[in-house]
Amino acid sequence: MGRSILLTDKQSLLGSRLTTRLMDRGHRVAALVEGGGSTGPASEDAEERLRQLSWNSNSPISVHNVLLESLDHLNRVDDAILLFQPSIEQKPLHEIKLKGIDSFIDQRLKGKLFLMRELLNYFQKRQSGNVYLVVETRGMEVLPPLDAFLLGGIDSFARSLFSLYQNEKIHINGFNGNSPDTDDFADFIVRTITETIQEKKQPVHGKWYRYGEKSMWSALGFSSKK
């Protein structure tokens, strides 16, 4: 039976690839797009399984409403996949305008925290739910400063969630991919979720699944991650 999945960053290559692969496996997807339009795909069959939803990630009201829209389309949310990816632009920190830093924090940090809070609240009330934190660094050896600041905190953030929700009905896991091949990473994520995590009799919680020769920790300047 297909699952109902909320996915962020549909406008990214990884988000697009994940959406296609999840739908191919019979799942229904509410795909969030920053500032995009709320549209469905062309075919009636696909429209039943996919709804693209616009959201303003730095607005708590927009985040709350987009979850309600997702529930309106999907009836429920079984799983949430949150993507964390570096920006394309690589600049030294002193060359980044203050407005750019402010915008980065609004869109890349606050939005995901707002959404995570809403999802955890929903899953707690429902007493069921899976959250997947997906970090993709695309083979980069050194991340842009702002992305390094954000992504460098994901591990501590995840460990906190792993600990605080270990006795709850919410199961939280992570994916870390540092391969330039986004298609292969998308295949790995969907295959692991559908064939490894969801098929286990005992729930999987608090685990990182890593893909690619170098991990995110190498891109952040660490030689290894234990």
GIZIQUI-V664714 format. One line per field, one symbol per residue. burial: b if it has 24 or more other C-alpha atoms within 12 Angstrom, else e. A space follows every 10 residues. Layout:
burial=???
This chain:
burial=eebbbbbbbb bbebbbbbbb bbbeeebbbb bbbbeeeeeb eeeeeeeebb bbbbbbbbee eebbebbbbb bebbebbbbb bbbbbbeeee eeeeeeeeee eeebeebbbe bbbbbbebbb ebbeeeebbb bbbbbbbbbb ebbbbbbbeb bbebbeebee bbeebeebbb bbbbbbbbbe ebbebbbbbb ebbeeebbee eeebbbbbbb bbebbbbbbb eeeeee
